[in-house]
Amino acid sequence: HVSVVGMTDLDTVRRLAAAVDTTAICDVARDVRVMSPALRCRSAAPILCGPALTVRCRDDFLGVVQAIEEAAPGDVLVVDGGGREAALAGELFARAALGKGLAGIIVDGGYRDMRFVATCPLPVYSRHVGPMAGTTVRPVTVGGTVSCGGVAVTAGDLVIADLDGIVVLDPAEAEAQLTAAADVMAAEERVVERLDAGATLGDCVNVADHVARLTRGEPSKLSFTV
């Protein structure tokens, strides 16, 4: 398994991602892939960033075992479980992923063993929680393009998650998008400072001019003025 993102670039991307929120990424990249909010964090750590290692399973978790065996440190395991309720992973999978240094696990299907997972430091997301596991009789090919949370994910895509949700970026565009997101975060921090000092939103955003332009039928964009 070789990531699409080079090691040096991945280090840069991780550094940039650590400084931004998924909200800022969405603000600068309106076409970014956003996974369904039905995929919820089940562990103690919601924040993750890393290249996707993809696998497709249907009520059978042998493919997840194969994927964890193939995974490299820093990978995010993305499991296309078809949104079904059968548990495709549990405590042992999370422990194995921790041991290999994975960045997280995202399962569009079921996850179980919440007694451990709820306090686990590995980011774990799933659509369902339930006690019944799938079978282990269907070997799969790990990698390729899958569907997870309603969006396409290809092995090597950059997956970023935080308290607001999960986004998927094309690795070729990630550095530029994250740099732009950092600029948004910096502007928002200036707005926060002004608001804390007693300013209004109108002092920080071009709301009056924006509304006036739209009222005249002119193109306009709501933007920061600080």
C-alpha positions in Angstrom: 0.0 0.0 0.0 1.5 3.3 -1.1 -0.2 6.6 -0.3 -1.0 9.0 -3.2 0.4 11.8 -1.0 4.2 11.8 -0.7 5.7 11.6 2.7 7.0 15.2 2.7 3.8 16.6 1.4 1.8 14.5 3.9 3.8 16.0 6.7 3.0 19.5 5.4 -0.6 18.6 4.9 -0.9 17.2 8.5 0.7 20.4 9.9 -1.8 22.6 8.0 -4.8 20.4 8.8 -4.0 20.6 12.5 -4.5 24.3 12.4 -7.8 24.5 10.7 -11.4 23.3 11.2 -13.5 21.3 8.6 -15.8 24.4 8.6 -13.0 26.6 7.2 -12.1 23.9 4.6 -15.8 23.9 3.5 -15.8 27.7 3.3 -12.9 27.7 0.8 -13.8 24.6 -1.1 -17.5 24.5 -1.6 -17.2 21.3 -3.6 -15.3 19.4 -1.0 -16.7 15.9 -0.2 -18.6 15.9 3.1 -19.6 12.6 4.7 -23.1 12.2 6.1 -23.5 13.4 9.7 -25.0 10.0 10.3 -21.4 8.8 10.7 -20.7 9.7 14.3 -17.6 9.6 16.5 -17.8 6.7 18.9 -14.5 7.1 20.6 -12.8 9.7 22.9 -10.9 11.4 20.0 -12.8 12.9 17.1 -9.9 14.6 15.3 -8.1 12.7 12.5 -6.1 13.4 9.4 -4.6 10.9 7.0 -4.7 9.2 3.6 -7.6 6.8 3.1 -7.1 3.0 3.0 -10.3 1.8 1.5 -12.2 -1.5 1.7 -15.7 -2.6 0.7 -17.6 -5.1 2.8 -21.2 -6.3 3.1 -22.2 -7.9 6.4 -18.8 -9.6 6.5 -15.8 -8.1 8.2 -13.0 -10.3 6.8 -12.1 -7.4 4.5 -11.6 -5.1 7.5 -9.1 -7.6 9.0 -7.3 -7.7 5.6 -7.2 -3.9 5.5 -5.8 -3.5 9.0 -3.1 -6.0 8.1 -2.2 -4.0 5.0 -2.5 -0.5 6.6 0.5 1.7 7.1 1.0 4.1 10.1 -1.0 7.3 9.6 -3.6 5.7 7.4 -7.3 6.3 7.9 -9.2 3.0 7.4 -12.4 3.8 5.4 -14.9 1.0 5.3 -17.8 0.9 2.8 -20.3 -1.2 4.7 -23.2 -0.2 2.6 -24.8 1.5 5.7 -25.9 -1.8 7.1 -26.2 -2.5 10.8 -24.0 -5.5 11.1 -20.9 -4.7 13.2 -17.8 -4.7 10.9 -15.3 -3.9 13.7 -14.9 -3.7 17.4 -12.5 -3.4 20.3 -9.8 -5.8 18.9 -9.8 -3.9 15.6 -9.3 -0.5 17.4 -6.5 -2.0 19.5 -4.8 -3.4 16.5 -5.1 -0.1 14.6 -3.7 1.7 17.6 -0.8 -0.7 17.7 0.0 0.0 14.0 -0.3 3.7 14.4 -3.4 4.3 12.2 -4.9 7.7 12.2 -8.5 6.5 12.6 -11.3 4.2 11.5 -14.4 5.2 9.6 -17.1 2.6 9.1 -20.3 3.2 7.0 -21.9 0.3 8.9 -21.9 -1.0 12.5 -19.3 -0.9 15.2 -19.4 -2.6 18.6 -17.6 -3.0 21.9 -18.5 0.5 23.1 -17.3 -0.2 26.6 -13.8 0.0 25.3 -14.3 2.2 22.2 -16.0 5.0 24.0 -12.8 5.8 25.9 -10.4 4.8 23.1 -7.9 7.4 22.0 -8.1 6.3 18.4 -10.7 8.2 16.3 -13.5 5.8 15.5 -16.6 6.8 13.4 -19.5 4.6 12.4 -23.1 4.9 11.2 -24.5 2.3 13.6 -23.7 0.7 17.0 -24.8 -2.8 17.6 -23.7 -6.1 19.1 -24.2 -8.5 16.2 -21.0 -9.0 14.1 -21.0 -9.9 10.4 -19.5 -13.1 9.0 -15.8 -13.7 8.0 -16.1 -15.7 4.8 -15.7 -13.2 2.0 -12.1 -12.1 1.1 -11.9 -8.8 -0.7 -9.4 -6.6 -2.6 -8.2 -3.7 -0.4 -8.0 -0.3 -2.0 -9.7 1.4 -4.9 -12.8 3.6 -4.8 -15.6 3.0 -2.3 -18.6 4.9 -1.1 -18.6 6.0 2.5 -21.0 8.5 4.1 -22.6 9.2 0.8 -19.4 10.3 -1.0 -16.8 8.6 -3.1 -13.4 7.9 -1.4 -10.4 6.6 -3.3 -7.4 5.1 -1.6 -4.9 7.9 -1.0 -7.6 10.6 -0.7 -7.0 12.9 2.3 -9.6 12.4 5.1 -10.0 15.0 7.8 -12.4 14.9 10.7 -13.2 17.0 13.7 -16.2 17.9 15.9 -18.1 19.3 12.9 -17.8 16.3 10.6 -15.7 14.4 8.1 -14.4 15.8 4.8 -12.5 14.2 1.9 -9.9 16.1 -0.2 -8.1 15.3 -3.4 -4.5 15.0 -2.3 -3.4 17.1 -5.3 -5.5 20.0 -4.1 -5.2 19.5 -0.3 -2.2 21.8 0.4 -3.7 24.8 -1.4 -7.1 24.2 0.2 -5.7 23.9 3.7 -3.6 27.0 3.2 -6.7 29.0 2.1 -8.6 27.5 5.1 -5.8 28.8 7.4 -6.3 32.3 6.0 -10.0 32.0 6.8 -9.2 30.9 10.4 -6.9 33.9 10.8 -9.6 36.3 9.6 -12.1 34.8 11.9 -9.7 35.2 14.8 -9.5 38.9 14.0 -13.3 39.1 14.0 -13.4 37.3 17.4 -11.0 39.9 18.8 -13.1 42.7 17.5 -16.3 41.2 18.8 -14.8 40.6 22.2 -13.8 44.3 22.2 -17.5 45.3 21.7 -17.7 45.5 17.9 -20.8 44.3 16.0 -20.9 41.9 13.1 -21.5 45.0 10.8 -18.1 46.3 12.0 -16.4 43.2 10.8 -18.4 42.0 7.8 -19.6 44.0 4.7 -23.2 43.2 5.5 -24.7 46.6 4.6 -22.9 46.9 1.3 -23.6 43.2 0.5 -27.3 43.7 1.1 -27.4 46.9 -0.9 -25.7 45.3 -3.9 -27.9 42.2 -3.8 -31.0 44.5 -3.6 -29.8 46.3 -6.7 -29.4 43.0 -8.5 -25.6 43.2 -8.5 -23.2 40.3 -7.8 -21.8 40.4 -4.3 -20.1 38.3 -1.7 -20.4 38.5 2.1 -16.8 38.9 3.3 -14.7 40.0 6.3 -13.6 43.6 6.4 -11.0 43.2 9.2 
